Amino acid sequence: MLLLLLVTISAALANADAQPPPQPPPQQRCLTGYMTDVQSWVDERGKLTERAPRAYKIDVSYQFNAKLRLQQQLEAFSCANSSVQYLSMARNQLLVVPKIFSFTDPCDQPLSDTLVYLTLAGNFFYTTNFERPKFEEQMNATNAMLVPAEVDGFVTEVWSFGFRGVNFQNLRELDLRLCGIRELKDSPFKNMPKLEKLYLGENNIYQINENSFNGVSNLIHLDMSRNYEYNTKEVYRGLYFGDLKVFSKLTRLQTLDLSYTKMRRENLLAIKKLRSLLSLSICQTELTNMEASWLAGTSVRYLDVSRNHNIFKDKKALRGVRSTLQVVYANDIALSSLDVFENFPSLEILLVSKNEIAAIKKKIAKSLTNLQVLIVDMNRLTTWFRPTITLMPKLKFLSMRNNNINLISEEMEKDFENLRYIGISGNFVVCNCNARELFLIALRNEKILPDEFIFPINNTGYIESAVYHTGFRDINYLISNRKKVESVCVNNECEEDLISKSSGKFHLFDYDDSSYKCLLAVEGRNTPFAAVPSCGARTQHGIDDVISDTLNKLYFLVIPLCILPLFIFGYVFRRNIRYFFITMRNSTMLSLINNEDIIDENTIFNYDVFVSYCHEDRGWVLDQLLPHVEVDANVSVCLHERDFMVGLSILENIVSCMDRSKTILLILSQKFLLSQWCQFEMHLAQHRLLETRREDLILVLLEDIPRRMRPNTLHYLMLTNTYVVWPKEKAEQIVFWRRLNKSLLAHKLRQTNNDSIA
C-alpha cells in the first residue's frame, strides 16, 4: 500500500510539473482586448496589482505548497479593520481547486464569507477526473509540510473539487484563466449568487450545457475567449453548446467574449436569446455567412467579427441591431463594400481594415449620421473627385493608410476640412500642389488647435459598460501618442512662408518624417509634401492648361462619334456576329479532336444511324421515330441519352458515336438551332461529309425554319441534301415513314468503309 501511495504521489507531481496542452500563439487584439481589459486587480500572470489594497489582499501565487503558505499568512493577517477580499493562488501547480475556503483569519472570518476577488489562473486543472489517495493529513514538524497519515483507497475528483459545499457570500469576480479546464459539469459555480464577472479564457473548454452556469444569475461579464481543445488525433475542435438554453439563466449578462474560440453556426441561436447583451466579441471564430438579422432581439452595442471571412456575405446580416450598434470591428472579413452598414444611425466607430473596399458609396455615407471614427486601412481606396467624407457630418477621425490613393485631389482636400484627424501614410502618392496644401494645413493646426479626444455621442449606459470594450480608448490612445508635425524649411522658405489659407481643421495622427513623401514624376524621386510647388505656381501655365482642357473636350466629342457606328453595326448584324463566334468555337473544338481512333481499328460500324436532336424534341424521337425505325425497319439507332459511354467527355462521346454510325440523322427545329451542342453536332456532320465524301446525312424538319433563322451551315446542307418534312396530317405521315425508312435501309445496305474523322 505504501508503494502504491508513493507511485501515486510521484504521478501527481509529474503532472504538476507538466505543462497544459499547447495553445496557439496570441493573435492581434480583438475589440475586447487581451483578458478583455476588465481585470484591474490582477495582471496577466495572475499576481495581484496595486489596485488591490494591501490591507485586504493575500497573494501566494507562484509558491509551492500554497495551502500551507495561505494558512501562515492568514494567521498573521490583521483583521481588526479589514478582511481578506483579494486572494491569488495563481500558478501553484494545483490539480484541483483546493479546500481552503473554510480557513479563517484571526477574527474567525472564513474566506468563503470575505472573498470578493479570487484568481486561480495558471494551474493544472486539465485532467477531467483526478484520482488521489484517500488519507488524513498531519503536520510533519521537521519539514513543516503536510504528509499523508493513512492510505485508505482512492477517490475521484473533478477540477472544481474545492468549490463543493461552499457558499461564497460576497464573491464578485472569479479568474480561472489558463487552467486547462475542459468541461463545466455539475454546476461548478452554483454557490456564487453575487458573481458578476467570470474569466474562463485560455482553457480547453469544448462543451457547455444548460447546467454549466447554474446559480450565477447576476453574471454581467463572461470571458470564454481562446479556448482550444485538441482530440486524440491533435485535431482542433470547436466549442459545442449542448442545448439552446445554455445561457437561459444569465438574464443580466451584458458582455460575452468568445474571441479566438472555434464556433458553430448553431451556437448563435443561443446567443440570440441574450436580450440584455451589450458587447459581443466573436473575433476569429471561423464563423461565416451569417443569416439575415442573426442578432435580432438583442441590444448589442459593441460587436467584433474580425477575421471571419465572408461573415457579412448577406447584406442584411446586421438588420436586427441597426438602432443599437455603436462600435463595430470588422477587420479582415473579405468585405468588398460598406453596404451592410447602410442606415445605422447609432454607429460611431467602424473599423474595416484589411478588406477589399474600393470606394465609399454616397448613399452609405449619407446614412451614417453619427459616425465619428472610420478606419479603412489596407483596402483598395483610390483618389475620388466628388464629395464623400463631408456627407458624414459627425466624422472626426479618418484613417486610410496603405490604400491605392495615388493623387491628392482638390475635392479630397475639401472633403477633409471638417475632420479632426486623418492618416494617409503608406499610399504611393504622386506629387501635386494639393499634397503640399494638406501638409501645410496640418502644420498650421499644430499651433492653433489643441488635441481633442473622441467620446461617445450616445452616452447612455456608457459609464458602467465602457470597461467591456476598448473602442474609444484605442482611438484616443492613437491621438495622445501621435507625433506632431514639425516646422520645416524647404527651398529657403521657412515656417512663416509655409502658411496655408485653407480652412481645414485636421491633424495628421500618423505623421512621420519618412511617411509623408510623394513622387516627383519628372525627376523620378521622392520628396516631402512641403517641397512640392504651391498651387499658385500653376497660374504661369494658364495657356497650357487651356489648351489641355480644350483637347480633353475635343476627345470627349470625337470618341463617341467613332464608337457609335460600331454599336449600330453590331446591333444590325448581331445574328451574323453570334453565328460567327459559334462557328469559330466549333471549328476550334474540331481542331482539338484526337487523331487516334477511339474504337478498335478492326471494328466496323456499331450503329446504322446516329440521331441528333434537342431536348425539346425528345418526345417525338422516343414516341414516333424509334418505333418506326428500330422496330418496323430493323435499323439500329444511337441516342446520346441511351448509348453514350459513361466516363468519357461529351465531346469524345459525340465524335465516337458519329464515327461508329453509318448515317447521321439531324432532327431539325427552331429549338434545335438554340442548342449549342446541337449546332456543334451539325458542324461535325458537315465536317464528316467533306472528309469522307459520302452522302450519309439525312435531314428531317419537324417544322418550317425561316431563312432568316437558318445559319449558313444549315442553309448549305439544305441546298445540297434532300430532306424530308414531318407532315401534320396523319394521312401524309405514312408516306413520310416509307420515304425515311427506305433511305435508312439504303444507307444500311451500302458497302461500309472505315474512314474516320476522329
Residue pairs with C-beta under 8 A, 6 or more apart in sequence:
1 151
2 151
4 133
4 151
5 133
5 135
5 148
5 151
8 131
8 132
8 133
8 154
9 133
9 148
12 95
12 130
12 132
15 95
15 124
15 127
16 93
16 95
16 124
17 93
18 124
20 124
20 126
20 178
20 179
20 180
20 204
21 126
21 180
21 204
21 228
21 230
23 202
23 226
23 228
24 228
24 260
26 34
26 226
27 260
27 284
27 307
28 306
29 470
30 225
30 257
30 259
30 260
30 281
30 283
30 284
30 304
30 306
30 329
31 279
31 281
31 283
31 302
31 303
31 304
31 306
31 327
31 329
31 469
31 470
31 471
32 223
32 225
32 255
32 257
32 259
32 279
32 281
32 304
32 468
32 469
32 470
33 469
33 470
34 44
35 44
35 177
35 199
35 201
35 223
36 199
36 201
36 221
36 223
36 225
36 255
36 257
36 281
36 468
37 467
37 469
37 470
38 197
38 199
38 221
38 223
38 255
38 467
38 468
39 173
39 175
39 197
39 199
40 49
40 51
41 48
41 49
41 51
41 52
41 86
41 117
41 173
42 48
42 49
42 52
42 88
42 90
42 117
42 119
42 121
42 175
43 49
45 61
45 90
45 91
45 121
45 122
46 61
46 88
46 90
46 91
46 119
46 121
46 122
46 175
46 177
47 59
47 61
47 62
47 88
47 90
48 57
48 59
48 61
48 86
48 88
48 119
52 86
52 117
53 86
55 78
55 81
55 82
56 82
56 83
56 84
56 85
56 86
57 84
57 85
57 86
57 87
57 88
58 70
58 73
58 74
58 77
58 84
58 86
58 87
58 88
59 86
59 87
59 88
60 66
60 69
60 70
60 73
60 87
60 88
60 89
60 92
61 88
61 89
61 90
61 91
61 92
61 119
62 90
62 91
62 92
63 69
63 92
64 92
64 93
65 145
65 146
66 89
66 92
66 94
66 98
67 98
67 100
67 146
68 144
68 145
68 146
70 87
70 89
70 100
70 103
71 103
74 84
74 103
74 104
74 105
74 106
74 111
75 106
77 84
77 105
77 106
78 106
79 105
79 106
79 107
79 109
80 107
83 105
83 107
83 109
83 114
84 105
84 109
84 111
84 114
84 115
85 114
85 115
85 116
85 117
85 170
86 115
86 116
86 117
87 111
87 115
87 117
87 118
87 119
88 119
89 98
89 100
89 119
89 120
89 123
90 119
90 120
90 121
90 122
90 123
90 175
91 121
91 122
91 123
92 123
93 123
93 124
94 120
94 123
94 124
94 125
95 123
95 124
95 125
95 127
95 130
95 159
96 125
96 130
96 157
96 158
96 159
96 160
96 161
96 162
97 120
97 125
97 159
97 160
97 161
97 162
97 163
98 162
99 161
99 162
100 111
100 162
101 110
101 111
101 112
101 115
101 162
101 166
101 168
102 110
102 111
102 112
102 166
103 110
103 111
104 110
104 111
105 114
112 166
112 167
112 168
112 169
113 169
113 170
114 170
115 168
115 170
115 171
116 170
116 171
116 172
116 173
117 171
117 172
117 173
117 175
118 171
118 173
118 174
118 175
119 174
119 175
119 177
120 175
120 176
120 179
121 175
121 176
121 177
121 178
121 179
121 199
122 177
122 178
122 179
123 179
124 179
124 180
125 159
125 176
125 179
125 180
125 181
126 179
126 180
126 181
126 182
126 204
127 159
128 158
128 159
128 182
128 183
129 156
129 157
129 158
130 156
130 157
130 158
130 159
130 161
131 154
131 155
131 156
131 157
132 154
132 155
132 157
133 148
133 151
133 153
133 154
134 151
134 152
134 153
134 154
134 155
135 148
135 149
135 150
135 151
135 152
136 148
136 149
136 150
137 146
137 147
137 148
137 149
138 146
138 147
138 149
139 145
139 146
140 146
140 147
158 185
158 186
158 188
159 179
159 181
159 188
160 186
160 188
163 188
163 189
163 191
165 191
166 191
167 191
168 191
168 192
168 193
168 194
168 195
169 194
170 194
171 192
171 194
171 195
172 194
172 195
172 196
172 197
173 195
173 196
173 197
173 198
173 199
174 189
174 192
174 195
174 197
174 198
174 199
175 199
176 198
176 199
176 200
176 203
177 199
177 200
177 201
177 202
177 203
177 223
178 201
178 202
178 203
179 203
180 203
180 204
181 200
181 203
181 204
181 205
182 203
182 204
182 205
182 206
182 229
183 205
183 206
183 207
184 200
184 205
184 208
184 209
184 212
184 213
185 211
185 212
186 211
187 211
187 212
187 213
187 214
187 215
188 212
189 195
189 198
189 213
189 214
189 215
189 216
190 214
190 215
190 216
191 215
192 215
192 216
193 215
193 216
193 217
193 218
194 218
195 216
195 218
195 219
196 218
196 219
196 220
196 221
197 219
197 220
197 221
197 223
198 216
198 219
198 221
198 222
198 223
199 223
200 222
200 223
200 224
200 227
201 223
201 224
201 225
201 226
201 227
201 257
202 225
202 226
202 227
203 226
203 227
204 227
204 228
204 229
204 230
205 224
205 227
205 229
205 239
206 227
206 229
206 237
206 238
206 239
206 240
207 239
207 240
207 241
207 242
208 239
208 240
208 241
208 242
208 246
209 241
209 242
209 243
209 246
210 242
210 243
210 245
210 246
210 248
210 249
212 246
213 219
213 222
213 246
213 247
213 249
213 250
214 249
216 249
216 250
217 249
217 250
217 251
217 252
218 252
219 250
219 252
219 253
220 252
220 253
220 254
220 255
221 253
221 254
221 255
221 257
221 468
222 250
222 253
222 255
222 256
222 257
223 257
224 239
224 256
224 257
224 258
224 261
225 257
225 258
225 259
225 260
225 261
225 281
226 259
226 260
226 261
227 239
227 261
228 236
228 261
228 262
229 236
229 237
230 236
230 237
231 237
236 262
237 262
238 261
238 262
238 263
238 264
238 286
239 258
239 261
239 262
239 263
239 264
239 267
240 264
240 267
241 264
241 266
241 267
241 270
243 270
244 269
244 270
244 273
245 270
245 273
246 270
247 253
247 270
247 271
247 273
247 274
248 273
250 274
251 275
251 276
252 276
253 274
253 276
253 277
254 276
254 277
254 278
254 279
254 465
254 468
255 277
255 278
255 279
255 280
255 465
255 468
255 469
256 271
256 274
256 277
256 279
256 280
256 281
257 279
257 281
258 280
258 281
258 282
258 285
259 281
259 282
259 283
259 284
259 285
259 304
260 283
260 284
260 285
261 285
262 285
262 286
263 282
263 285
263 286
263 287
265 287
265 290
268 287
268 290
268 294
271 277
271 280
271 295
271 298
272 294
272 295
272 296
272 297
272 298
273 297
274 298
275 297
275 298
275 299
276 299
277 298
277 299
277 300
278 299
278 300
278 301
278 302
278 461
278 465
278 468
279 300
279 301
279 302
279 303
279 465
279 468
279 469
280 295
280 298
280 300
280 302
280 303
280 304
281 303
281 304
282 304
282 305
282 308
283 304
283 305
283 306
283 307
283 308
283 329
284 306
284 307
284 308
285 308
286 308
287 305
287 308
287 311
288 308
288 309
288 310
288 311
288 313
289 310
289 311
289 313
289 314
290 311
290 312
290 313
290 314
290 317
291 314
291 317
292 314
292 316
292 317
292 319
293 316
293 317
293 319
293 320
294 317
294 320
295 303
295 318
295 320
295 321
296 319
296 320
296 321
297 320
298 320
298 321
299 321
299 324
300 321
300 324
300 325
301 324
301 325
301 326
301 327
301 346
301 465
302 326
302 327
302 465
302 468
302 469
302 471
303 321
303 325
303 327
303 328
303 329
304 328
304 329
305 311
305 312
305 328
305 329
305 330
305 333
306 329
306 330
306 331
306 332
306 333
306 351
307 331
307 332
307 333
308 333
309 332
309 333
309 334
310 333
310 334
311 317
311 330
311 333
312 318
312 330
312 333
312 335
312 340
315 339
315 340
315 342
316 340
317 340
318 325
318 340
318 341
318 344
322 343
322 344
322 345
322 346
323 345
323 346
324 346
325 344
325 346
325 347
326 346
326 347
326 348
326 349
326 456
326 458
326 471
327 347
327 348
327 349
327 469
327 471
327 472
328 341
328 347
328 349
328 350
328 351
329 351
329 471
330 350
330 351
330 352
330 355
331 351
331 352
331 353
331 354
331 355
332 353
332 354
332 355
333 355
334 355
334 356
335 352
335 355
335 356
335 357
336 355
336 356
336 357
336 358
337 357
337 358
337 359
337 361
337 364
338 350
338 352
338 357
338 360
338 361
338 364
339 361
339 364
341 347
341 350
341 364
341 367
341 368
342 363
342 364
342 367
343 367
344 367
344 368
345 367
345 369
345 370
346 370
346 458
347 368
347 370
347 371
348 370
348 371
348 372
348 373
348 394
348 456
348 457
348 458
349 371
349 372
349 373
349 471
349 472
349 475
350 368
350 371
350 373
350 374
350 375
351 373
351 375
352 375
352 376
352 379
353 375
353 376
353 377
353 378
353 379
354 377
354 378
354 379
355 376
355 378
355 379
356 379
356 380
357 376
357 379
357 380
357 381
358 379
358 380
358 381
358 382
359 381
359 382
359 384
360 376
360 381
360 388
360 389
362 386
362 388
362 391
365 388
365 389
365 391
365 392
366 391
366 392
368 392
368 395
369 392
369 393
369 394
370 394
370 457
370 458
371 392
371 394
371 395
372 394
372 395
372 396
372 397
372 454
372 457
373 395
373 396
373 397
373 454
373 475
374 392
374 395
374 397
374 398
374 399
375 397
375 398
375 399
376 399
376 400
376 403
377 399
377 400
377 401
377 402
377 403
377 423
377 426
378 401
378 402
378 403
379 400
379 403
380 403
380 404
381 400
381 403
381 404
381 405
382 403
382 404
382 405
382 406
383 405
383 406
383 407
383 408
383 409
383 412
384 409
384 411
384 412
384 415
385 409
385 411
386 411
387 411
387 414
387 415
388 415
389 395
389 398
389 415
389 416
389 418
389 419
390 414
390 415
390 417
390 418
393 418
394 457
395 418
395 419
396 419
396 420
396 421
396 452
396 454
397 419
397 420
397 421
397 422
397 454
397 475
397 479
397 509
398 416
398 419
398 421
398 422
398 423
399 422
399 423
399 509
399 510
400 422
400 423
400 424
400 427
401 423
401 424
401 425
401 426
401 427
401 510
402 425
402 426
402 427
403 424
403 426
403 427
404 427
404 428
405 424
405 427
405 429
406 427
406 428
406 429
406 430
407 429
407 430
407 432
407 434
408 424
408 429
408 432
408 434
408 435
408 438
409 434
410 434
412 434
413 434
413 437
413 438
413 502
413 504
416 422
416 438
416 504
416 506
417 502
417 503
417 504
417 505
417 506
418 505
419 504
419 505
419 506
420 452
420 454
420 505
420 506
420 507
421 478
421 479
421 482
421 506
421 507
421 508
421 509
422 506
422 507
422 508
422 509
423 508
423 509
423 510
424 510
425 510
425 511
425 512
425 515
425 516
426 515
428 519
429 435
429 517
429 518
429 519
430 518
430 519
430 521
431 518
431 519
431 520
431 521
431 527
431 529
431 532
432 518
432 532
433 532
433 533
433 534
433 535
433 537
433 538
434 535
435 518
435 529
435 532
436 529
436 530
436 531
436 532
436 533
436 534
436 535
437 500
437 502
437 534
437 535
438 504
438 529
439 485
439 508
439 516
439 528
439 529
439 530
440 498
440 499
440 500
440 502
440 530
441 500
441 502
441 504
441 506
442 485
442 506
442 507
442 508
442 511
443 485
443 487
443 488
443 495
443 498
443 500
443 530
444 499
444 500
445 504
445 505
445 506
445 507
446 484
446 485
446 507
449 505
449 507
451 479
451 480
451 507
452 479
453 476
453 479
453 480
454 472
454 475
454 476
454 479
455 472
456 462
456 472
466 472
478 509
479 509
482 507
482 508
482 509
482 510
482 511
483 511
483 512
484 507
484 511
485 507
485 508
485 511
486 513
487 494
487 495
488 494
488 495
488 498
488 528
488 530
489 495
490 498
490 528
490 530
490 531
491 531
498 530
508 516
516 528
516 529
517 526
517 527
517 528
517 529
518 526
518 527
518 529
518 532
519 525
519 526
520 526
520 527
520 532
538 545
570 577
575 708
579 711
579 712
582 676
582 679
582 711
583 683
583 711
583 712
583 713
586 679
586 680
586 683
586 684
587 683
589 651
589 680
590 683
590 684
590 687
593 651
593 655
593 757
593 758
594 758
595 758
596 758
597 659
597 756
597 758
598 652
598 655
598 656
598 659
598 758
599 606
599 656
599 659
599 660
601 754
603 660
604 752
604 754
605 660
605 661
605 662
605 752
606 636
606 638
606 660
606 661
607 636
607 637
607 638
607 643
607 657
607 660
607 661
607 662
608 635
608 636
608 637
608 661
608 662
608 663
608 744
608 747
608 748
609 629
609 635
609 636
609 637
609 638
609 661
609 662
609 663
609 664
609 665
609 698
609 744
609 747
610 638
610 657
610 658
610 661
610 663
610 664
610 665
611 621
611 625
611 637
611 638
611 639
611 665
611 667
612 664
612 665
612 666
612 667
612 678
612 681
612 682
612 685
613 620
613 621
613 666
613 667
613 672
613 678
614 667
614 669
614 671
614 672
614 674
614 675
614 678
615 671
615 675
616 669
616 671
617 667
617 669
617 671
617 672
617 702
618 641
620 667
620 702
620 726
621 639
621 667
625 637
625 667
626 637
628 737
628 740
628 741
629 635
629 637
629 740
629 741
629 744
630 636
630 637
632 737
632 741
633 741
633 744
633 745
635 741
635 744
635 745
635 748
638 657
638 660
638 661
640 653
640 654
640 657
643 657
644 650
644 653
644 657
645 653
645 656
648 656
650 677
654 677
654 680
654 681
654 684
655 684
655 757
655 758
656 758
658 664
658 681
658 684
658 685
658 688
658 757
659 756
659 757
659 758
662 696
662 747
662 748
662 750
662 752
663 696
663 697
663 698
663 744
663 747
663 748
664 685
664 688
664 696
664 697
664 698
665 698
665 700
665 744
666 672
666 681
666 682
666 685
666 697
666 698
666 699
666 700
666 717
667 700
667 702
668 699
668 700
668 701
668 702
668 705
668 714
668 723
669 701
669 702
669 703
669 705
670 703
670 705
670 709
672 678
673 679
673 705
673 709
673 710
673 711
673 714
679 711
679 713
682 713
682 714
682 717
683 713
684 757
685 697
685 717
686 713
686 716
686 717
687 757
688 696
688 697
688 757
689 695
689 696
689 697
691 755
691 757
692 753
692 755
692 757
694 753
694 755
695 721
696 747
697 717
697 721
698 721
698 723
698 724
698 740
698 743
698 744
698 747
699 717
699 718
699 721
699 722
699 723
699 724
700 723
700 724
700 725
700 726
700 740
701 723
701 724
701 725
701 726
702 726
703 726
704 725
705 714
707 715
710 718
724 736
724 739
724 740
725 736
726 733
726 736
727 733
727 735
727 736
